[in-house]
C-alpha cells in the first residue's frame, strides 16, 4: 500500500516537473486563467477613489472596499487565495498598475519548478520479500471479553416485535401485547392484537 502511494507520487512529481519546463508565463496556467477571467469581469464595475491606495468598487447594487497596500477586498476572495479578485483588478487597473505584481509569489512558475526540482528516487525490489497472497493470509476472529456485571436474561426486543402472549379474560383468546413509544408523545402505549389459533 505504501509502495503504491510512493509510485503514484513519484509519477505525479515527474509529470509536473516536465510540464513546468514548458511554461513561458510568469505564473502557473491555472492562475493565468483566473487573472484573465477577473480582468474581463472588471469591465462592468464602477470605481470610486478614496485616495491612491483605497477604493470603493460598485457592482450592481453592492459595493466593495479595496485597499491595495494591505492587499484586501471586502469580498474576502483576495485574502483567501492571494490572487486579486475582480474588484481588486478594477482598482489596480484604475491606478495604472499591473495586476501581476499583486499576485502572491507562491503561484509563480519559478516557485512551482523549485517545488518539483527534487524527484522521488525509485526503490529496487531485490531486498524486499514478495507480498503475501490473499489466500495465504489467515484472519483470526477478534478476541471477545466478557462484559462486567450480571448478564441479561431477556434480550431487547426490536420495535413492533411481539413481547409476550396472554389469554384475554374477556374473550378468552390469545392476545399479543406490543409495547411502543408514540413519536408525538412520550407516553408508553399498549396495543393488543388477537391471533386466531
N, C-alpha and C positions, 0 to 999 in steps of 0.2 A: 504493500500500500504506500509506504513512504517512498519507495523507489519509483513508483508510478508518478507520484506528485513531483519528485525531483526531475524526472524526464520531461514532464509537461512544462515545468518552469524553465528548464534548460532550453527547450524548443521555442517557448514564448519569448524568452530574452534574446535568443539568436535572431528570431524573426523581427523583433522590434529594433534591434541594432542595425540590421540590414536596411529596414525601412527608413530609419532616421538618417542614414547616409545620403539618401536620395532627396531629402528635403532641402529646398533652397530658400524657404521663407524664414523670417526671424523667429516665428512661433510655430507650434505644432499645428497640423492641418485642421484639427477639430476646433482649436482656439481661433484660428484664422476665419473659420466659418461663422463662429459666434460673433466675432468682431464685425465681419461683413454684414451679418444679419442686423446687429444693433445699429450700424451706420445707416442701413436702409430704413430702419424703423424710426430713426431720429428726425426724419424729414417732416413728419406730421406733428412734431412737438413745438410749442412756443416757449421761448426762453426770456426770462426777466432777470436782469443783472442786479445783484445786491452790491457787490464790489468785484474785484478782479478774480477772486477765488471762491465766492459764494454765489449760487444761482438758484432761481426758482423755475422749475420746468413744469409747464402746464400740459397735461394730456387729457383731452376732452374736458371733463368736469373735475378732474383730480390734479392736485399739484404735488410736486416732489421737491424737496430741498437737497441740493447737491453742493458739497464742499470739496473742492479739488485738492487742497493742501492736506486734508485728512483722508482723502480718497473714500468718501462716504456718500451714500444716497439714502433718502428716507424709505425707499422701496426695499432696501436691505440686500439686494442682489449683488451689488458691487463688493460689499463687505464679506459676503458669503463665498463667492467664487474667485474674487480678486481679479475679475475682468470687468471693465467699465460697462454698465448697463446702458440701455438706450437713452436714459435721462442724462447719464454722465457723458455719453458720447455727444449729445446735443450741446451740453455745457462746454466740453473740451473743444468742439468744433467752432462754437461762437467765440472762444478765446483764441482761435487761430493756432491751436497746438495739435500735435499728433496724438492719436488715441493710443498708439503702441507704447508710448513712454509711460502710460499709466497702467499697463498690464503687468501682472506680477512676473518676476524673473523665473519663477518656478516653471512657467509654461514655455520658456524659450527653448529653441532647438538645441542650444549648447548644453543646457542642464539636462535635457532628455537624453542626449548622446552620452553625457557623463554618467548618468544613472545606469545605462546598459553597457558601459565600456568594459567592465569585467564580466567574464562569462562564467557559467557554472560548468565545472570540469566533469567530463564523463568518468564513470566508475566501472572498471572491468569486473566481470563476474567470476573470474577463476578462483578467487578465495572465498566465494560465497556458496553455501550449500543450496541444493535445489529446494524450492518451496514445497511444502507438503501438499499432496493432492487432497481434494475434499473428501474422498472416500477413505483416506488414511487417518483423518482427524477424528478422534473419538471425543465427543462432547458429553461430559458427565452431567447428570442432573444436579441442580443446586442443593446444597445441604440445608435441610429444614431444621428449625429449632422449635421445641415446644414452647408455646407462649406461657407467660406466668399467670397464675390464678387458676380458678376452677373452670374446667371446660364446659361449654354449653351442652345442655341435654336436648334442647329443642333447636332446630335450625330456624333461621329467619325466613319467613315466607315472603315471596315476591308479591307485588301489588296485584290484587284481584285473584290471588290463589286461595283455594278453599282451605280454611283453617281447621274446622272441626265439624263433624256431623252430629246432629241432635235429633231426638224424636220430639215433635211438637206435641204439647199437652192438649191442644185444641183439636187438631185434625189428625193426630196420630200418624203423621207421615214423617219421613226422614227429611230433616231440614239442614242445609249447609249455611253456616254463618260466614259472611265475608266482611272483614274489617277494612275500612279505607278512610282516608282523610279527604274531605272536600277541598277543592282548590280555592274556593272563595271564603271558607271559614276554617277555623282551627279546631272545630268540634269533631269528635270521633263518632262516625255514623255506623249503624249496623243495618245490614240488609240480609234477608234470608231468601233462599231460593229452594223451592220444593223440588225434589227429584223423584220421579216415579220409578219404583223398583219393580 
